[in-house]
């Protein structure tokens, strides 16, 4: 069994680090490691930024710290799944495989765990805009980072008050919304239809104009700093000496002093090689891009009733959300996309687009809604995955945390909630 790692001071000399996964979390880790003086190779089987990082809602959602597993989910869940107008779907044939994870997931749907998870998530996401700005300052990638508000859209005051616990948790983390009601709603956001009666406006947020281009530019930044990107698939780790000494890929063996596992949902089989069975499922996330829209929102928004976000990005109006569980099958399901389009039409009744583009991707969802950040025992392998809905938002902060751990730099945060060994047998 793996023992807990020592997060104290380490040898600060330059080390040779392999970062596995070229999404926002992996490339952020690689850049901060390179800035700390380490030799860094970023490895991915695909093109950078084309996994979950490609299809997110573009928002740097600093106030998105409330887990899906809120109190009452166990009682309401079956009705949600049977309601075609609720944005939660399940491929029923996948249920037997999903069930062990689902039982663990639902066990956190209580007030105590909800508060604990929200506190831990606030550390990862609470200063997202500043973290993205620090990551990109003085680089070609800075042009993709935009400051904005992030506004929650409700039908009326009663709908807003029904979210009282979520807003209580956000206030505890320092997010106090400005409330706009009545005709002022459409003065602020003309795209919204008449059934929208309240906006909860959150200042000091941001968005990424094009996440895929952003990640590609960050890889260029890494290369300019002296790091390198290698397209290859990681197969295994060499831990024969008690600590990692190499990573085996389909392009050959890469010697290293340490590794960062940031491959999203594809991190699970590699964790199994380290002796940890992570309760991780793929949450199937959808988006539709409305290209050349006739009208767009002035700021990114969360449509609370439809549980999707809408962001004006350089490809058009991206509407992203809807949750489906059904594994890693790459076939799109018609029902989630049909509901997303229905909700968009209801809330943006005047919007028209010249073309629409659909996308499906896989968000890594740990059973306790918290990412895995830290060393796997004393193996020299560090984890940086499992961010559920907050990968883009929390990527740079996670990357900085991991780089600090590897470099022996002090941290002001308690990292125990994210420790990967929490899933080890006997933990």
Secondary structure, 3 states (H helix, E strand, C coil): CCCCCCCCCCCCCCCEEEEECCCHHHHHHHHHHHHCCCEEEEEECCCCCCCHHHHCCCEECCCCCCCCCCCCHHHHHHHHHHCCCCCEEECHHHHHHHHHHHHHHHCCCCHHHHHHHHHHHHHHHCCHHHHHHHHHCCCHHHHHEEEEEEEEEECCHHHHHCCHHHHHHHHHCCCCCEEEECCHHHHHCCCCCCCCCEEEEEEEEEEECCHHHHHHHHHHHHHHCCCEEEECCEEEEECCCCCCCEEEECCEEEECCEEEECCHHHHHHHHHCCCCCCCEEEEEEEEEEEECCCCCCCCEEEECCCCEEEEEECCEEEEEEEEEECCCCCCCCHHHHHHHHHHHHHHCCCCCCCEEEEEEEEEEEECCCCCEEEECCCCCEEEEECCCCCHHHHHHHHHHHHHHHHHCCCCCCCCHHHCHHHHCCCC
